[in-house]
């Protein structure tokens, strides 16, 4: 965890799951945090548990103005934005493609894809004058492969990977690294509070390790990707999957 002291880090979806755990670890390492989530009460509880400099803002990532406001808070309060983690996302009810509705597609793209797009659009504008920066988008194994009965979710997460690779190629010469992390199922609220929550034993069998990844394991990989010494990795969709992508 060395290397994050005084680093300004923005995290969306910070009130639970990977975002919350990242905030806790980065705060302990001395980072200065800007945290957003649509769950204002959860954000407030998290802020009370953290040490050091922490800004929290209610942020619905489907609203570009709110996403822009989160970035502006980082720059106005801390003077810069070093790392941004576009973590906010939703799950999708399991249903066949033929039963998937336009509303299902619209909601998944609004949160899981456009939320990442809005984030990168404004985070990049903050980072370009600095001449450096790092962005990590939280995609999914459903973003690099198929996900039967999760049509809308899978399509939106593929969009996240496409956005990541496109932006990484465009801004690499500007010294801004942009990557995506693609976890297999992990028992965060995104899984436990969805249709998938009762299928964790079944889902475990899909991994060569025959278990789900813990949130701590996924976050450890995320910290490696964003670490300030990891200066030559960009444009990658990094699978953290217990070997699923090796099959």
Buried (B, 14 or more C-beta within 10 A) or exposed (E): EEBBEEBBBBBBBBBBBBBBBBBBBBBEBBBBBBBBBBBBEBBEEBBEEBEBBBBBBBBBBBBBEBBBBBBBBBBEEBEBBBBBBBBBBBBBBBBEEEEBEEEBBEBBBBBBBBBBBBBBBBBBBBBBEBEBBBBBBBBBBBBBBEBEBBBBBBBBBBBBBBBBBEBBEEBEEBBBBBBBBBBBBBBBBBBBEBBBEEEBEEBBEBBEEEBBBEBEBBBBBBBBBBBBEBEEBBBBBBBBBBEBBEE
